[in-house]
Amino acid sequence: MIKKVKFSVIVVLCVALVIIMGLLGCKTTTAETTAAKSSEGTTLAVSIRTLTNPYFVENKDGCEQLAKSLGLKSAILVDDGSSEKELNDIKALVASTGGNVVFFIDPNNATDVVAIAKTLEAAGVYFCTWWNKPDDLKVWDYKYYVAHMSFDGLYCGEFTATELFKTFKTPNQGKIIALQGMLSNSIAQDLFKGLNNALAKNPGVKLVAQEAADWDQTKAYEKTKSMLVANPDIDGVWAANDMMGLGAIQALKEAGLAVKVKVTGLNGVDEFITAIKNGEAAATQYTDGKYNAGLSLSFALAAKTGKIDVTTLPKEHRQFFVSAVDITAANVNTIVKSALTYDLNDFFGKFTRAMP
């Protein structure tokens, strides 16, 4: 009798175990299915400054191309340089989508990131930023702040300056003027630090004037004209992006100095690449805006759908620099932007170094 009771208990326990395991299996399957389907209806959004700059147009294109490939909706927020508008537009889109949105954001100013991060953290919305972030704000202090990425401003500022110095009549001996980006912008600060690193390594080159032109072509044209009045004998113009570089080239043409005095840039827009081919510019870096937006949105979407758990990533993979394409007169005819391809699911494929 006792043996029968023991046998019955064992059978009951085995049946119960099978049922529990089955239920657990169902739960796991359901969770996986939910994760796989949680991207349905998600809007992929970019928040950028303008659509008059080709780099930001590439951001727009990268977002729309990824959304189309995934069968999702896209939204392009343009703030026209207003930090207040940028934050309000982000809040409005979160509200209108019920929070079913992920973001790629290019903040106007480093300080803007604090308010943006707090807003999206409270809403439970995953996002990535590029270029601009306060040094003391750490991505890993936020659950929904997936990553902050940037091309290396220190490297770029020094690289383009070094290439510019080589073009002088007497290489590495001469005078330059500089056009900075927005002074409150962390990438602009890094770029200028890179220029100063190059100047420190080349004491024969003197920076005789500098102005902030806020990434704007028209402002750069006007600032360059003004600086040329007091400094007509310069040997080069260092500009922190291509659009400002193009403004400088226009001013140099009017002063009869184009080609003789070369210019630098950043972003690799087509018109500036043509300027390198024409001998009007010395160097730029191609910072593919389609890649920036596509990678960021793919990264944020992977976090939203549970494909990755950002809290388990090492800190170096939460804020880091990525490589860009150096372009000079030596290789400008071999660079074909349309032929460049990227794996948007390889989030660290272009990783160069961690951000402090």
URJO-V675632 format. One record per residue. N is the residue number from 1. SS is DSSP state (h for helix, s for strand, l for the rest). PHI is phi in whole degrees, -180 to 180 (NA if undefined). NEAR is the number of other ideal C-beta (glycine too) atoms within 10 Angstrom. Layout:
BEGIN
n-><N/N>
ss-><SS/SS>
phi-><PHI/PHI>
near-><NEAR/NEAR>
END
This chain:
BEGIN
n-><1/2/3/4/5/6/7/8/9/10/11/12/13/14/15/16/17/18/19/20/21/22/23/24/25/26/27/28/29/30/31/32/33/34/35/36/37/38/39/40/41/42/43/44/45/46/47/48/49/50/51/52/53/54/55/56/57/58/59/60/61/62/63/64/65/66/67/68/69/70/71/72/73/74/75/76/77/78/79/80/81/82/83/84/85/86/87/88/89/90/91/92/93/94/95/96/97/98/99/100/101/102/103/104/105/106/107/108/109/110/111/112/113/114/115/116/117/118/119/120/121/122/123/124/125/126/127/128/129/130/131/132/133/134/135/136/137/138/139/140/141/142/143/144/145/146/147/148/149/150/151/152/153/154/155/156/157/158/159/160/161/162/163/164/165/166/167/168/169/170/171/172/173/174/175/176/177/178/179/180/181/182/183/184/185/186/187/188/189/190/191/192/193/194/195/196/197/198/199/200/201/202/203/204/205/206/207/208/209/210/211/212/213/214/215/216/217/218/219/220/221/222/223/224/225/226/227/228/229/230/231/232/233/234/235/236/237/238/239/240/241/242/243/244/245/246/247/248/249/250/251/252/253/254/255/256/257/258/259/260/261/262/263/264/265/266/267/268/269/270/271/272/273/274/275/276/277/278/279/280/281/282/283/284/285/286/287/288/289/290/291/292/293/294/295/296/297/298/299/300/301/302/303/304/305/306/307/308/309/310/311/312/313/314/315/316/317/318/319/320/321/322/323/324/325/326/327/328/329/330/331/332/333/334/335/336/337/338/339/340/341/342/343/344/345/346/347/348/349/350/351/352/353/354/355/356>
ss-><l/h/h/h/h/h/h/h/h/h/h/h/h/h/h/h/h/h/h/h/h/h/h/h/h/h/h/h/h/h/h/h/h/h/h/h/h/l/l/l/l/l/s/s/s/s/s/s/l/l/l/l/l/h/h/h/h/h/h/h/h/h/h/h/h/h/h/h/h/h/l/l/s/s/s/s/s/s/l/l/l/l/h/h/h/h/h/h/h/h/h/h/h/h/h/h/l/l/l/l/s/s/s/s/s/l/l/l/l/l/l/h/h/h/h/h/h/h/h/h/h/h/h/l/l/l/s/s/s/s/l/l/l/l/l/l/l/l/h/h/h/l/l/l/s/s/s/s/s/s/s/l/h/h/h/h/h/h/h/h/h/h/h/h/h/h/l/l/l/s/l/l/s/s/s/s/s/s/s/s/l/l/l/l/l/h/h/h/h/h/h/h/h/h/h/h/h/h/h/h/h/l/l/l/s/s/s/s/s/s/s/s/l/l/l/l/h/h/h/h/h/h/h/h/h/h/h/h/h/h/l/l/l/l/l/s/s/s/s/l/l/h/h/h/h/h/h/h/h/h/h/h/h/h/l/l/l/s/l/l/s/s/s/s/l/l/s/l/l/h/h/h/h/h/h/h/h/l/l/l/s/s/s/s/s/s/l/l/h/h/h/h/h/h/h/h/h/h/h/h/h/h/h/h/l/l/l/l/l/h/h/h/l/l/h/h/h/l/s/s/s/s/l/l/s/s/s/s/l/l/l/l/l/l/l/l/h/h/h/l/l/l/l/l/l/l/l/l/l/l/s/s/s/s/l/l>
phi-><NA/-62/-63/-64/-64/-60/-62/-62/-62/-62/-61/-60/-64/-64/-61/-61/-62/-61/-62/-62/-62/-64/-63/-61/-62/-63/-64/-62/-61/-63/-63/-64/-64/-61/-62/-66/-96/-71/-85/-61/80/-69/-96/-95/-126/-118/-121/-134/-80/-158/-115/-92/-99/-56/-62/-70/-63/-64/-57/-60/-63/-63/-65/-67/-66/-66/-59/-63/-67/-100/70/-113/-89/-126/-142/-114/-102/-118/-100/55/82/-101/-65/-64/-64/-58/-66/-65/-66/-64/-60/-64/-71/-60/-66/-71/-98/65/83/-89/-153/-126/-125/-110/-128/-110/-65/-64/-130/-58/-67/-66/-64/-60/-66/-63/-63/-64/-64/-75/-64/-64/-87/68/-111/-77/-157/-126/-119/-129/73/-127/-159/-64/-61/-87/-91/-109/-57/-70/-81/-125/-75/-99/-84/-69/-164/-117/-129/-162/-75/-79/-63/-61/-64/-63/-59/-76/-60/-66/-64/-61/-66/-62/-61/-67/-85/-64/-54/-110/-50/65/-138/164/-122/-134/-117/-131/-116/-91/-81/-66/-65/-86/-92/-63/-68/-63/-65/-65/-60/-69/-62/-63/-59/-67/-63/-66/-65/-65/-83/-131/-63/-79/-105/-116/-88/-97/-163/-149/-144/-91/-117/57/70/-100/-66/-65/-62/-65/-59/-67/-66/-65/-56/-64/-68/-68/-60/-88/-136/-76/-106/-73/-111/-170/-125/-94/-120/-79/-154/-64/-64/-67/-62/-67/-63/-66/-61/-60/-66/-67/-61/-66/-92/72/-113/-59/76/-62/-110/-95/-130/-114/-158/-161/120/72/-71/-57/-64/-75/-61/-62/-64/-65/-62/-84/82/-90/-130/-99/-166/-152/-127/-86/-104/-64/-65/-65/-65/-56/-68/-63/-64/-61/-70/-65/-64/-66/-67/-63/-69/-65/-86/84/-69/-133/-112/-63/-69/-96/-74/-65/-57/-66/-99/-106/-147/-158/-99/-125/-84/-118/-104/-71/-130/-135/-61/-71/-127/-60/-83/-107/-86/-118/-60/-66/-89/-75/-126/-141/-100/-74/-98/-98/-67/-120/-65/-111/-57/-114/-163/-74/-86/-58>
near-><5/6/7/8/9/10/10/10/10/10/10/10/10/10/10/10/10/10/10/10/10/10/10/10/10/10/10/10/10/10/11/11/10/11/13/12/10/14/19/10/12/22/19/28/27/27/25/25/20/15/13/12/20/16/24/21/17/23/27/18/16/27/26/19/15/22/19/12/10/15/8/19/16/19/18/18/17/18/22/11/15/13/16/11/15/25/18/13/17/24/15/11/18/21/11/12/18/10/13/17/26/28/27/27/27/22/27/24/16/22/15/21/21/14/16/22/22/12/15/23/16/10/17/11/22/24/30/24/27/25/21/23/26/14/10/7/17/16/23/15/10/16/12/19/28/27/25/24/26/20/25/22/23/18/20/27/27/21/21/30/27/21/23/27/23/15/22/21/8/8/13/14/14/21/16/26/24/28/31/24/25/21/11/16/22/20/26/23/21/21/29/22/13/23/26/16/16/21/20/10/13/18/9/12/24/13/15/16/18/15/17/21/25/20/28/22/22/13/17/31/21/15/26/29/16/14/21/21/9/9/13/11/10/21/23/24/29/32/33/34/30/30/29/34/34/22/25/35/29/18/21/23/12/13/15/10/20/20/15/15/27/28/33/35/32/30/26/25/25/10/15/29/21/13/24/27/12/11/13/22/34/28/28/31/23/22/24/22/26/22/20/25/31/26/28/31/28/23/26/27/22/20/22/22/18/14/14/16/9/20/9/7/17/9/12/12/19/21/20/22/19/20/15/23/15/18/24/20/16/11/11/17/10/7/16/7/15/5/6/12/6/15/10/21/11/11/22/14/12/18/15/12/12/13/18/6>
END
